[in-house]
Structures are given as C-alpha cells and as structure tokens.
C-alpha cells in the first residue's frame, strides 16, 4: 500500500517520530431477505480480514474519505449513514520504524451499487460476510467497529 505523498513529506522532517493520522473505517452493510451482510476484504500486506479502512487526505471530509476508500479498495458505491465510533488506536510501529497514532472514525455505511472486487491492490479478495459470523476478522477492535456500526441505536460511542 503506497504511503500518501503528504505523509512522505512529513517524514522527511520528523523521521520515525510519532505522527497522528486520521483514519476512517467504512463498515459497509447490505440488507437482503437472508439477513445483513458486511463487506470485508483480505489485506494484501498482512492477509488480515478487515472492513474497508484508509487515511483522510488533507482537507478531505472524513465521510467523503470513507466513500473514496470504498470505491478505491472494493469498487463499490456507498452511502455514509452515520458516525458509529470515535477512538484512538494504540501506537503502531511499522516495519520501517515509522510510528503512527491513528485516530479512527468508524462509519456505518450502506452499499448502493457495484460488485465488490479488489480494485487497487490493497486487498487480495473482497466479499460479503454474514454479520453473525465474524470470527475470522483480524482483531477484537475491528469486530467492535463492525458491531457498533451495525447497531441500530444511532448513537456514536466516544471513549473517555
């Protein structure tokens, strides 16, 4: 996955020091007579099964970033329905030594159109998964993002 150009320019100045980046998680749901399904993809870098995620570009509205990432990564058009969770992820140190603190905004999204496929190489596979069977999802945190977005309450969860 290519690092955005603006991050590379920042890294020229700060090296591997911690950098705060705003991320989005698009929990894309599709209703059918059989029930609710969530769109998940297998990441090409580590093989993890995850919802669609990405970094907000400078000046970009977060909900538009979620829509952009859904199209770029999975080739689907979505409607962003609501903000489900706002939370800070634990500091991550990438293999090259770069440290990042991701501030994640998790959105509940509705599939509108498009046949999911690995559109830009960030995913090796993309498809619909039963909302009641998320054992293969990469982490408890990601399962919680999906759970909170799928919850029909309409409330946004904030830590603190």
N, C-alpha and C positions, 0 to 999 in steps of 0.2 A: 504494500500500500504506500503510495507516494506521500511524502510529508508535504503539507502545503507550503508554498513558496514563502509566505509571510513568517511561518514558523522557522524555516531555514535561516531567514534573515535575522530573526531574533536570536537564534542560536549562535550566530556569528559574534554577537555581543555578550551573551551570557553563558556561553559554553553549555555544560551539562547541568547548570543550576536549575532548581525547580521553576517550572513555568506553569502558570494557571491557564487552562484552556476550557472553554465552554463546549460541552458535548451535548448531543441530542440522542435520545433513544426513541425510535418510532415503533411502537407496538401496534402493528397493523392487523386489524381483525376483519374477518369475513364471516357474515352470518349465512347459514343455509338451513334447509329443513333438517339436516343431520346434526346441526349444532354450530357452535362458534369455533372457528379455526384461527390460528395466529401464524403469520408469515415469519419463518425463521430461515437463516442461512448458515452454511458451514464456511467459516472464515478460511481464506487461503493461506494466511500466515501461521495459524496455530491449530487449525482444524476444529475450533470450538463452534458449537451450535449456539447462535445468538439471534436476537432481533436485529433490525437494521439500526446501525449507530453511525455517528460521524461527528465532525467538529464544525462548529459555527464559524463561518468566514467573517472577517472584519466587516462591520456594517450590516450584516445579514440578520434578518429577523429569525429567531430560533424556530418558529413553526415553519417558515419557508425552508430553513435548513433541513428539517425533517422530511419535507416533501421532495427536496432536491436529492437527498440521500436515498430515499425510496426509489426514485427514478434511476439514479446513477448505479446503485448497487443491485437492484432487483427488477428494474424495468417496469415498475408499476406506478400508476397514478393513485394518489391517496387524498383524503380529506382529513385534516388535523381537527379533532373534535374537542380535545381539552388537555390541559396540563394535569398529569397524574401525580408526579413526584418530583421534588427538587432536593437533590442531595449531593454531597461532596464524596467522591470516591477516595479510597486510600491512595497515598502517593504511589505512583508506578515508576519503576526504573526500567527503561527499555534496554535491549541488549547492547546498544551502542553507548549506554551510560546516561542518556538524557533522562532527567527526572521531570515528571508531569503530575500536576494535581488537576484532575478532571472534575469540573463542576457539571453534573449531569441534569438535564431537563428531560424527563420522560413524558412522552405524549401518547395519549390514546388516539389512534388513527383508524379510519375506515377505508378499506380497499374500494376503489372506484372502477379501475379498469387495468388491463394488461395481464399477460401471462407471465408469472414470475420466472425469471431466469438470471443466471449470473451475468449481469450486464457489463461490468467494468473490470472484472478480475479480482475484486476484493473478496468475492465468495466463489466457492467451487460448486456449490449447489444451493438452490433456494426453493422452498416449497411450503405448503400449508401443513400445519401440525395441529392435532387435537388439543384444545385448550386444557383438557383434563389429563394430558399425558406429557408432562414437561421434564421428566426425569433426565433426559439427555441434554437439556440446556446446560451450558457451561458452568454456571455458578448459582449459588443461592441468591446473590444480588440480582442477577438477570431474571431469575424466576420471580423475585419480588417485584421487579419493574413490570413484568408481564401481569402479575396478579393485580397490582394496584391499577394498572391501566384498564384491565378487563373488568374491574369492579365498577358496577353501575352507579355508585353513590354520587359521582360528580365532584367529590371533594379532592383537593390537592393535599398531599402529605408533605409536611416540612419537618425536618429534624431540628431539635433544639429546644 
